[in-house]
Amino acid sequence: MQVQPRLQRHRGWPLTTEQRGEMEEEKLIPFKNLHSRDYQGHKKKVHSVAWNCTGTKLASGSVDQTARVWHIEPHGHGKIKDIELKGHTDSVDQLCWDPKHADLIATASGDKTVRLWDARSGKCSQQAELSGENINITYKPDGTHIAVGNRDDELTVLDVRKFKPLHRRKFGYEVNEIAWDTTGEMFLLTTGNGTVEVLSYPSLQALDTVMAHTAGCYCIAIDPKGRYFAVGSADSLVSLWDISEMLCVQTFTKLEWPVRTISFNHTGGYIASASEDLFIDIVCIFGTSLRGLIFQFLFLIC
């Protein structure tokens, strides 16, 4: 793996004192010195990965109909064996960890079920069968509800305690990914129309339609500190939005293919995005006049 730093200058607003402090903190990450580590176990393609809330475990969901939980050690492979979560009868297309519990994980599958697992035992503790092939899943920030989206553009919200549907909504447009903001009071959907639809929660009434991109919006991520959200699009662009103003403050253009996945780091200072390009693009969003410091993790395929 090669790490290649890039520096791009962009116009933007003057930084606040808090943002300058955050910028200095983010600069401490030694990207040039990072190394990759391989974890092997799945028999087919991996569709989803996610860290738990403490950063000690990594989960992966695969076309092989399983999810796996990996115990991550900072200085090499640990002695604790990875756990295989078995029970789905179709691909595990997305998964997410309970934001308040480091050992609870939810999986969404093409078999129309959503399952809740204990990552310590590998046992399924709850299961709900929904109406379609599930492709998206996300927790409400307080851990009380789970939202699930399927291929038929239907949204179902489950009560975690009872694991029963609280809300169902069928949309008349293509819904690609879903997310709550950090307050749990706004619900955002990326659509095939190039928009981000903003709904109030729990009423699911429309609040705003954000014209985000000229092509379909595939993925969305919320800054953990609640300041921004980022959108990845079929036009190969990543856009960064001020969540309080619903204004675009930055666009990143390094990728050349449709952006399929996007994520903030735990401080919200970095955005990672990926497509069919042979690298993962990482950008630091803070800098004088919002300069973006771009790192590309280039994966050489042999």
Contacts in CASP RR format, 6 or more apart in sequence:
PFRMAT RR
TARGET T0000
AUTHOR 0000-0000-0000
METHOD contacts of the structure
MODEL  1
MQVQPRLQRHRGWPLTTEQRGEMEEEKLIPFKNLHSRDYQGHKKKVHSVA
WNCTGTKLASGSVDQTARVWHIEPHGHGKIKDIELKGHTDSVDQLCWDPK
HADLIATASGDKTVRLWDARSGKCSQQAELSGENINITYKPDGTHIAVGN
RDDELTVLDVRKFKPLHRRKFGYEVNEIAWDTTGEMFLLTTGNGTVEVLS
YPSLQALDTVMAHTAGCYCIAIDPKGRYFAVGSADSLVSLWDISEMLCVQ
TFTKLEWPVRTISFNHTGGYIASASEDLFIDIVCIFGTSLRGLIFQFLFL
IC
1 35 0 8 1.000
1 36 0 8 1.000
1 297 0 8 1.000
1 298 0 8 1.000
1 299 0 8 1.000
1 300 0 8 1.000
2 297 0 8 1.000
2 298 0 8 1.000
2 300 0 8 1.000
3 31 0 8 1.000
3 32 0 8 1.000
3 34 0 8 1.000
3 295 0 8 1.000
3 296 0 8 1.000
3 297 0 8 1.000
3 298 0 8 1.000
4 295 0 8 1.000
4 296 0 8 1.000
4 298 0 8 1.000
5 31 0 8 1.000
5 32 0 8 1.000
5 293 0 8 1.000
5 294 0 8 1.000
5 295 0 8 1.000
6 254 0 8 1.000
6 293 0 8 1.000
6 294 0 8 1.000
6 295 0 8 1.000
6 296 0 8 1.000
7 291 0 8 1.000
7 292 0 8 1.000
7 293 0 8 1.000
7 294 0 8 1.000
8 291 0 8 1.000
8 292 0 8 1.000
8 293 0 8 1.000
8 294 0 8 1.000
9 289 0 8 1.000
9 291 0 8 1.000
9 292 0 8 1.000
10 250 0 8 1.000
10 289 0 8 1.000
10 290 0 8 1.000
10 291 0 8 1.000
10 292 0 8 1.000
11 289 0 8 1.000
11 290 0 8 1.000
12 249 0 8 1.000
12 250 0 8 1.000
12 289 0 8 1.000
12 290 0 8 1.000
13 249 0 8 1.000
13 289 0 8 1.000
13 290 0 8 1.000
14 289 0 8 1.000
15 23 0 8 1.000
15 286 0 8 1.000
15 287 0 8 1.000
15 288 0 8 1.000
15 289 0 8 1.000
15 290 0 8 1.000
19 286 0 8 1.000
19 287 0 8 1.000
20 286 0 8 1.000
20 287 0 8 1.000
22 267 0 8 1.000
22 269 0 8 1.000
22 286 0 8 1.000
23 284 0 8 1.000
23 286 0 8 1.000
23 287 0 8 1.000
25 267 0 8 1.000
26 267 0 8 1.000
26 269 0 8 1.000
26 270 0 8 1.000
26 284 0 8 1.000
26 286 0 8 1.000
27 284 0 8 1.000
29 270 0 8 1.000
31 282 0 8 1.000
31 295 0 8 1.000
37 76 0 8 1.000
37 77 0 8 1.000
39 58 0 8 1.000
39 60 0 8 1.000
39 70 0 8 1.000
39 82 0 8 1.000
41 68 0 8 1.000
41 82 0 8 1.000
42 60 0 8 1.000
42 61 0 8 1.000
42 62 0 8 1.000
42 64 0 8 1.000
42 66 0 8 1.000
42 68 0 8 1.000
43 62 0 8 1.000
43 64 0 8 1.000
44 62 0 8 1.000
44 63 0 8 1.000
44 64 0 8 1.000
45 62 0 8 1.000
45 63 0 8 1.000
46 60 0 8 1.000
46 61 0 8 1.000
46 62 0 8 1.000
46 63 0 8 1.000
47 61 0 8 1.000
47 62 0 8 1.000
47 63 0 8 1.000
47 91 0 8 1.000
47 92 0 8 1.000
47 93 0 8 1.000
47 94 0 8 1.000
48 60 0 8 1.000
48 61 0 8 1.000
48 92 0 8 1.000
48 93 0 8 1.000
48 94 0 8 1.000
48 95 0 8 1.000
49 58 0 8 1.000
49 59 0 8 1.000
49 60 0 8 1.000
49 61 0 8 1.000
50 58 0 8 1.000
50 59 0 8 1.000
50 95 0 8 1.000
50 96 0 8 1.000
50 97 0 8 1.000
50 105 0 8 1.000
51 57 0 8 1.000
51 58 0 8 1.000
51 59 0 8 1.000
51 97 0 8 1.000
52 58 0 8 1.000
52 59 0 8 1.000
52 97 0 8 1.000
52 102 0 8 1.000
52 103 0 8 1.000
52 105 0 8 1.000
52 119 0 8 1.000
53 97 0 8 1.000
53 98 0 8 1.000
53 99 0 8 1.000
53 100 0 8 1.000
53 101 0 8 1.000
53 102 0 8 1.000
54 102 0 8 1.000
55 72 0 8 1.000
55 102 0 8 1.000
55 266 0 8 1.000
56 71 0 8 1.000
56 72 0 8 1.000
56 102 0 8 1.000
57 69 0 8 1.000
57 70 0 8 1.000
57 71 0 8 1.000
57 72 0 8 1.000
57 97 0 8 1.000
57 102 0 8 1.000
57 103 0 8 1.000
57 119 0 8 1.000
58 69 0 8 1.000
58 70 0 8 1.000
58 72 0 8 1.000
59 67 0 8 1.000
59 68 0 8 1.000
59 69 0 8 1.000
59 70 0 8 1.000
59 95 0 8 1.000
59 97 0 8 1.000
59 105 0 8 1.000
59 119 0 8 1.000
60 67 0 8 1.000
60 68 0 8 1.000
60 70 0 8 1.000
60 95 0 8 1.000
61 67 0 8 1.000
61 68 0 8 1.000
61 92 0 8 1.000
61 93 0 8 1.000
61 94 0 8 1.000
61 95 0 8 1.000
61 107 0 8 1.000
62 68 0 8 1.000
62 91 0 8 1.000
62 92 0 8 1.000
63 91 0 8 1.000
63 92 0 8 1.000
64 91 0 8 1.000
65 86 0 8 1.000
65 87 0 8 1.000
65 88 0 8 1.000
65 89 0 8 1.000
65 90 0 8 1.000
65 91 0 8 1.000
65 92 0 8 1.000
65 109 0 8 1.000
65 111 0 8 1.000
66 84 0 8 1.000
66 85 0 8 1.000
66 86 0 8 1.000
66 87 0 8 1.000
66 88 0 8 1.000
66 92 0 8 1.000
67 84 0 8 1.000
67 85 0 8 1.000
67 88 0 8 1.000
67 92 0 8 1.000
67 95 0 8 1.000
67 105 0 8 1.000
67 107 0 8 1.000
67 117 0 8 1.000
68 82 0 8 1.000
68 83 0 8 1.000
68 84 0 8 1.000
68 85 0 8 1.000
69 82 0 8 1.000
69 83 0 8 1.000
69 85 0 8 1.000
69 105 0 8 1.000
69 119 0 8 1.000
69 122 0 8 1.000
70 82 0 8 1.000
71 78 0 8 1.000
71 80 0 8 1.000
71 81 0 8 1.000
71 82 0 8 1.000
83 119 0 8 1.000
83 120 0 8 1.000
83 122 0 8 1.000
84 122 0 8 1.000
85 105 0 8 1.000
85 107 0 8 1.000
85 115 0 8 1.000
85 117 0 8 1.000
85 119 0 8 1.000
85 122 0 8 1.000
85 124 0 8 1.000
87 115 0 8 1.000
87 124 0 8 1.000
88 107 0 8 1.000
88 109 0 8 1.000
88 110 0 8 1.000
88 111 0 8 1.000
88 113 0 8 1.000
88 115 0 8 1.000
89 109 0 8 1.000
89 111 0 8 1.000
90 109 0 8 1.000
90 110 0 8 1.000
90 111 0 8 1.000
90 133 0 8 1.000
91 109 0 8 1.000
91 110 0 8 1.000
92 107 0 8 1.000
92 108 0 8 1.000
92 109 0 8 1.000
93 108 0 8 1.000
93 109 0 8 1.000
93 110 0 8 1.000
93 134 0 8 1.000
93 135 0 8 1.000
93 136 0 8 1.000
94 107 0 8 1.000
94 108 0 8 1.000
94 134 0 8 1.000
94 135 0 8 1.000
94 136 0 8 1.000
94 137 0 8 1.000
95 105 0 8 1.000
95 106 0 8 1.000
95 107 0 8 1.000
95 108 0 8 1.000
95 137 0 8 1.000
96 105 0 8 1.000
96 106 0 8 1.000
96 137 0 8 1.000
96 138 0 8 1.000
96 139 0 8 1.000
96 146 0 8 1.000
97 104 0 8 1.000
97 105 0 8 1.000
97 106 0 8 1.000
97 139 0 8 1.000
98 104 0 8 1.000
98 105 0 8 1.000
98 106 0 8 1.000
98 139 0 8 1.000
98 143 0 8 1.000
98 160 0 8 1.000
99 139 0 8 1.000
99 141 0 8 1.000
99 142 0 8 1.000
99 143 0 8 1.000
100 142 0 8 1.000
100 143 0 8 1.000
101 143 0 8 1.000
103 118 0 8 1.000
103 119 0 8 1.000
103 120 0 8 1.000
104 116 0 8 1.000
104 117 0 8 1.000
104 118 0 8 1.000
104 119 0 8 1.000
105 116 0 8 1.000
105 117 0 8 1.000
105 119 0 8 1.000
106 114 0 8 1.000
106 115 0 8 1.000
106 116 0 8 1.000
106 117 0 8 1.000
106 137 0 8 1.000
106 139 0 8 1.000
106 146 0 8 1.000
107 114 0 8 1.000
107 115 0 8 1.000
107 117 0 8 1.000
107 137 0 8 1.000
108 114 0 8 1.000
108 134 0 8 1.000
108 135 0 8 1.000
108 136 0 8 1.000
108 137 0 8 1.000
108 148 0 8 1.000
108 149 0 8 1.000
109 115 0 8 1.000
109 133 0 8 1.000
109 134 0 8 1.000
110 132 0 8 1.000
110 133 0 8 1.000
110 134 0 8 1.000
110 135 0 8 1.000
111 133 0 8 1.000
112 129 0 8 1.000
112 130 0 8 1.000
112 131 0 8 1.000
112 132 0 8 1.000
112 133 0 8 1.000
112 134 0 8 1.000
112 150 0 8 1.000
113 127 0 8 1.000
113 128 0 8 1.000
113 129 0 8 1.000
113 130 0 8 1.000
113 134 0 8 1.000
114 127 0 8 1.000
114 128 0 8 1.000
114 130 0 8 1.000
114 134 0 8 1.000
114 137 0 8 1.000
114 146 0 8 1.000
114 148 0 8 1.000
114 158 0 8 1.000
115 124 0 8 1.000
115 126 0 8 1.000
115 127 0 8 1.000
116 124 0 8 1.000
116 125 0 8 1.000
116 126 0 8 1.000
116 127 0 8 1.000
116 160 0 8 1.000
116 163 0 8 1.000
117 123 0 8 1.000
117 124 0 8 1.000
117 125 0 8 1.000
118 125 0 8 1.000
126 160 0 8 1.000
126 163 0 8 1.000
127 163 0 8 1.000
128 158 0 8 1.000
128 163 0 8 1.000
128 164 0 8 1.000
128 165 0 8 1.000
130 148 0 8 1.000
130 150 0 8 1.000
130 156 0 8 1.000
130 165 0 8 1.000
131 150 0 8 1.000
131 152 0 8 1.000
131 154 0 8 1.000
131 156 0 8 1.000
132 150 0 8 1.000
132 151 0 8 1.000
132 152 0 8 1.000
132 154 0 8 1.000
133 150 0 8 1.000
133 151 0 8 1.000
133 152 0 8 1.000
134 148 0 8 1.000
134 149 0 8 1.000
134 150 0 8 1.000
135 149 0 8 1.000
135 150 0 8 1.000
135 151 0 8 1.000
136 147 0 8 1.000
136 148 0 8 1.000
136 149 0 8 1.000
136 150 0 8 1.000
136 175 0 8 1.000
136 176 0 8 1.000
136 177 0 8 1.000
136 178 0 8 1.000
137 146 0 8 1.000
137 147 0 8 1.000
137 148 0 8 1.000
137 149 0 8 1.000
138 146 0 8 1.000
138 147 0 8 1.000
138 178 0 8 1.000
138 179 0 8 1.000
138 180 0 8 1.000
139 145 0 8 1.000
139 146 0 8 1.000
139 147 0 8 1.000
139 180 0 8 1.000
140 146 0 8 1.000
140 147 0 8 1.000
140 180 0 8 1.000
140 184 0 8 1.000
140 201 0 8 1.000
141 180 0 8 1.000
141 181 0 8 1.000
141 182 0 8 1.000
141 183 0 8 1.000
141 184 0 8 1.000
142 184 0 8 1.000
143 160 0 8 1.000
144 159 0 8 1.000
144 160 0 8 1.000
144 161 0 8 1.000
145 157 0 8 1.000
145 158 0 8 1.000
145 159 0 8 1.000
145 160 0 8 1.000
145 166 0 8 1.000
146 157 0 8 1.000
146 158 0 8 1.000
146 160 0 8 1.000
147 155 0 8 1.000
147 156 0 8 1.000
147 157 0 8 1.000
147 158 0 8 1.000
147 178 0 8 1.000
147 180 0 8 1.000
147 187 0 8 1.000
148 155 0 8 1.000
148 156 0 8 1.000
148 157 0 8 1.000
148 158 0 8 1.000
149 155 0 8 1.000
149 156 0 8 1.000
149 175 0 8 1.000
149 178 0 8 1.000
150 156 0 8 1.000
152 170 0 8 1.000
153 170 0 8 1.000
153 171 0 8 1.000
153 172 0 8 1.000
153 173 0 8 1.000
153 174 0 8 1.000
153 175 0 8 1.000
154 168 0 8 1.000
154 169 0 8 1.000
154 170 0 8 1.000
154 171 0 8 1.000
155 167 0 8 1.000
155 168 0 8 1.000
155 169 0 8 1.000
155 170 0 8 1.000
155 171 0 8 1.000
155 175 0 8 1.000
155 178 0 8 1.000
155 189 0 8 1.000
155 204 0 8 1.000
156 165 0 8 1.000
156 167 0 8 1.000
156 168 0 8 1.000
157 165 0 8 1.000
157 166 0 8 1.000
157 167 0 8 1.000
157 168 0 8 1.000
157 202 0 8 1.000
158 164 0 8 1.000
158 165 0 8 1.000
158 166 0 8 1.000
159 165 0 8 1.000
159 166 0 8 1.000
166 202 0 8 1.000
167 202 0 8 1.000
167 204 0 8 1.000
169 204 0 8 1.000
171 189 0 8 1.000
173 191 0 8 1.000
173 192 0 8 1.000
173 193 0 8 1.000
174 191 0 8 1.000
174 192 0 8 1.000
174 193 0 8 1.000
174 216 0 8 1.000
175 189 0 8 1.000
175 190 0 8 1.000
175 191 0 8 1.000
175 192 0 8 1.000
176 189 0 8 1.000
176 190 0 8 1.000
176 191 0 8 1.000
176 192 0 8 1.000
176 216 0 8 1.000
176 217 0 8 1.000
176 218 0 8 1.000
176 219 0 8 1.000
177 189 0 8 1.000
177 190 0 8 1.000
177 217 0 8 1.000
177 218 0 8 1.000
177 219 0 8 1.000
177 220 0 8 1.000
178 187 0 8 1.000
178 188 0 8 1.000
178 189 0 8 1.000
178 190 0 8 1.000
178 220 0 8 1.000
179 187 0 8 1.000
179 188 0 8 1.000
179 220 0 8 1.000
179 221 0 8 1.000
179 222 0 8 1.000
179 229 0 8 1.000
180 186 0 8 1.000
180 187 0 8 1.000
180 188 0 8 1.000
180 201 0 8 1.000
180 222 0 8 1.000
181 187 0 8 1.000
181 188 0 8 1.000
181 222 0 8 1.000
181 226 0 8 1.000
181 229 0 8 1.000
181 243 0 8 1.000
182 222 0 8 1.000
182 223 0 8 1.000
182 224 0 8 1.000
182 225 0 8 1.000
182 226 0 8 1.000
183 226 0 8 1.000
184 201 0 8 1.000
185 200 0 8 1.000
185 201 0 8 1.000
186 198 0 8 1.000
186 199 0 8 1.000
186 200 0 8 1.000
186 201 0 8 1.000
186 207 0 8 1.000
186 243 0 8 1.000
187 198 0 8 1.000
187 199 0 8 1.000
187 200 0 8 1.000
187 201 0 8 1.000
187 204 0 8 1.000
188 196 0 8 1.000
188 197 0 8 1.000
188 198 0 8 1.000
188 199 0 8 1.000
188 220 0 8 1.000
188 222 0 8 1.000
188 229 0 8 1.000
189 196 0 8 1.000
189 197 0 8 1.000
189 199 0 8 1.000
189 220 0 8 1.000
190 196 0 8 1.000
190 212 0 8 1.000
190 216 0 8 1.000
190 217 0 8 1.000
190 218 0 8 1.000
190 219 0 8 1.000
190 220 0 8 1.000
190 231 0 8 1.000
190 232 0 8 1.000
191 197 0 8 1.000
191 216 0 8 1.000
191 217 0 8 1.000
192 216 0 8 1.000
192 217 0 8 1.000
193 216 0 8 1.000
194 211 0 8 1.000
194 212 0 8 1.000
194 213 0 8 1.000
194 214 0 8 1.000
194 215 0 8 1.000
194 216 0 8 1.000
194 217 0 8 1.000
194 233 0 8 1.000
195 209 0 8 1.000
195 210 0 8 1.000
195 211 0 8 1.000
195 212 0 8 1.000
195 217 0 8 1.000
196 209 0 8 1.000
196 210 0 8 1.000
196 212 0 8 1.000
196 217 0 8 1.000
196 220 0 8 1.000
196 229 0 8 1.000
196 231 0 8 1.000
196 241 0 8 1.000
197 206 0 8 1.000
197 208 0 8 1.000
197 209 0 8 1.000
197 210 0 8 1.000
198 206 0 8 1.000
198 207 0 8 1.000
198 208 0 8 1.000
198 209 0 8 1.000
198 210 0 8 1.000
198 246 0 8 1.000
199 205 0 8 1.000
199 206 0 8 1.000
199 207 0 8 1.000
200 207 0 8 1.000
208 246 0 8 1.000
210 241 0 8 1.000
210 246 0 8 1.000
212 231 0 8 1.000
212 233 0 8 1.000
212 239 0 8 1.000
212 241 0 8 1.000
212 248 0 8 1.000
213 231 0 8 1.000
213 232 0 8 1.000
213 233 0 8 1.000
213 234 0 8 1.000
213 235 0 8 1.000
213 237 0 8 1.000
213 239 0 8 1.000
214 233 0 8 1.000
214 235 0 8 1.000
215 233 0 8 1.000
215 234 0 8 1.000
215 235 0 8 1.000
215 258 0 8 1.000
216 233 0 8 1.000
216 234 0 8 1.000
216 235 0 8 1.000
217 231 0 8 1.000
217 232 0 8 1.000
217 233 0 8 1.000
217 234 0 8 1.000
218 232 0 8 1.000
218 233 0 8 1.000
218 234 0 8 1.000
218 258 0 8 1.000
218 259 0 8 1.000
218 260 0 8 1.000
219 231 0 8 1.000
219 232 0 8 1.000
219 259 0 8 1.000
219 260 0 8 1.000
219 261 0 8 1.000
219 262 0 8 1.000
220 229 0 8 1.000
220 230 0 8 1.000
220 231 0 8 1.000
220 232 0 8 1.000
220 262 0 8 1.000
221 229 0 8 1.000
221 230 0 8 1.000
221 262 0 8 1.000
221 263 0 8 1.000
221 264 0 8 1.000
221 271 0 8 1.000
222 228 0 8 1.000
222 229 0 8 1.000
222 243 0 8 1.000
222 264 0 8 1.000
223 229 0 8 1.000
223 230 0 8 1.000
223 243 0 8 1.000
223 264 0 8 1.000
223 268 0 8 1.000
223 269 0 8 1.000
224 264 0 8 1.000
224 266 0 8 1.000
224 267 0 8 1.000
224 268 0 8 1.000
225 267 0 8 1.000
225 268 0 8 1.000
226 243 0 8 1.000
227 242 0 8 1.000
227 243 0 8 1.000
227 244 0 8 1.000
227 268 0 8 1.000
228 240 0 8 1.000
228 241 0 8 1.000
228 242 0 8 1.000
228 243 0 8 1.000
228 249 0 8 1.000
228 268 0 8 1.000
228 285 0 8 1.000
229 240 0 8 1.000
229 241 0 8 1.000
229 243 0 8 1.000
230 238 0 8 1.000
230 239 0 8 1.000
230 240 0 8 1.000
230 241 0 8 1.000
230 262 0 8 1.000
230 264 0 8 1.000
230 271 0 8 1.000
230 273 0 8 1.000
231 238 0 8 1.000
231 239 0 8 1.000
231 241 0 8 1.000
231 262 0 8 1.000
232 238 0 8 1.000
232 239 0 8 1.000
232 259 0 8 1.000
232 262 0 8 1.000
232 273 0 8 1.000
233 239 0 8 1.000
233 258 0 8 1.000
233 259 0 8 1.000
234 258 0 8 1.000
234 259 0 8 1.000
235 258 0 8 1.000
236 253 0 8 1.000
236 255 0 8 1.000
236 256 0 8 1.000
236 257 0 8 1.000
236 258 0 8 1.000
236 259 0 8 1.000
236 275 0 8 1.000
237 251 0 8 1.000
237 252 0 8 1.000
237 253 0 8 1.000
237 255 0 8 1.000
237 259 0 8 1.000
238 251 0 8 1.000
238 252 0 8 1.000
238 255 0 8 1.000
238 259 0 8 1.000
238 262 0 8 1.000
238 271 0 8 1.000
238 273 0 8 1.000
238 281 0 8 1.000
238 283 0 8 1.000
239 248 0 8 1.000
239 250 0 8 1.000
239 251 0 8 1.000
239 252 0 8 1.000
240 248 0 8 1.000
240 249 0 8 1.000
240 250 0 8 1.000
240 251 0 8 1.000
240 252 0 8 1.000
240 271 0 8 1.000
240 285 0 8 1.000
241 247 0 8 1.000
241 248 0 8 1.000
241 249 0 8 1.000
242 248 0 8 1.000
242 249 0 8 1.000
249 290 0 8 1.000
250 285 0 8 1.000
250 290 0 8 1.000
250 292 0 8 1.000
252 271 0 8 1.000
252 273 0 8 1.000
252 281 0 8 1.000
252 283 0 8 1.000
252 294 0 8 1.000
254 281 0 8 1.000
254 283 0 8 1.000
254 294 0 8 1.000
254 296 0 8 1.000
255 273 0 8 1.000
255 274 0 8 1.000
255 275 0 8 1.000
255 277 0 8 1.000
255 281 0 8 1.000
256 275 0 8 1.000
256 277 0 8 1.000
257 275 0 8 1.000
257 276 0 8 1.000
257 277 0 8 1.000
258 275 0 8 1.000
258 276 0 8 1.000
259 273 0 8 1.000
259 274 0 8 1.000
259 275 0 8 1.000
260 274 0 8 1.000
260 275 0 8 1.000
260 276 0 8 1.000
261 273 0 8 1.000
261 274 0 8 1.000
262 271 0 8 1.000
262 272 0 8 1.000
262 273 0 8 1.000
262 274 0 8 1.000
263 271 0 8 1.000
263 272 0 8 1.000
263 273 0 8 1.000
264 270 0 8 1.000
264 271 0 8 1.000
264 272 0 8 1.000
265 271 0 8 1.000
265 272 0 8 1.000
268 285 0 8 1.000
269 284 0 8 1.000
269 285 0 8 1.000
269 286 0 8 1.000
270 282 0 8 1.000
270 283 0 8 1.000
270 284 0 8 1.000
270 285 0 8 1.000
271 282 0 8 1.000
271 283 0 8 1.000
271 285 0 8 1.000
272 280 0 8 1.000
272 281 0 8 1.000
272 282 0 8 1.000
273 280 0 8 1.000
273 281 0 8 1.000
273 283 0 8 1.000
274 280 0 8 1.000
274 281 0 8 1.000
278 298 0 8 1.000
278 299 0 8 1.000
278 300 0 8 1.000
278 301 0 8 1.000
279 296 0 8 1.000
279 297 0 8 1.000
279 298 0 8 1.000
279 299 0 8 1.000
280 296 0 8 1.000
280 297 0 8 1.000
280 299 0 8 1.000
281 294 0 8 1.000
281 295 0 8 1.000
281 296 0 8 1.000
281 297 0 8 1.000
282 294 0 8 1.000
282 295 0 8 1.000
282 296 0 8 1.000
282 297 0 8 1.000
283 292 0 8 1.000
283 293 0 8 1.000
283 294 0 8 1.000
283 295 0 8 1.000
284 292 0 8 1.000
284 293 0 8 1.000
284 295 0 8 1.000
285 292 0 8 1.000
286 292 0 8 1.000
287 293 0 8 1.000
END
